[in-house]
Amino acid sequence: MVFCLVLVPKRVSNLIKGKIVFLATASSSSKPNLVCVEANNVFEDKILITNNMMCKTIKNLKQNKKASIAVFNKKGAFQLIGVVEIFSKGKWFGMVKELPENKSYFPKSAILFSVKEIWDLNKGVKCLL
């Protein structure tokens, strides 16, 4: 399966970076799960999230790599659809371990969300970027 990467526009990135977002996953049997997490950083077409205590979420992501992120404020609301990779060592895991907001936690892994689609929820349309 081939996916095209979608660069996250600045107006969406500003709503995400360092903010609480809603991360939705589903198990292999399609049972949904939703958590509120901080999006640590945005890199062009990727969003970095720390796994400090996401049991069901990680279990789901190991079974089904597809996920969705929703974010909103008074200026806009967006849904990002993508696939994830989980890292328990290496560059991405090192980045989340070093974040000041994670100093009182013991990060278990880094979740790297690759954006495939962005939807403008106020207009109900897919963003053509």
Secondary structure, 3 states (H helix, E strand, C coil): CCCCCCCCCHHHHHHHCCCEEEEEEECCCCCEEEEEEEEEEEECCEEEEEECCCHHHHHHHHHCCEEEEEEEECCEEEEEEEEEEEECCCHHHHHHHCCHHHCCCCCCEEEEEEEEEEEECCCCEECCC
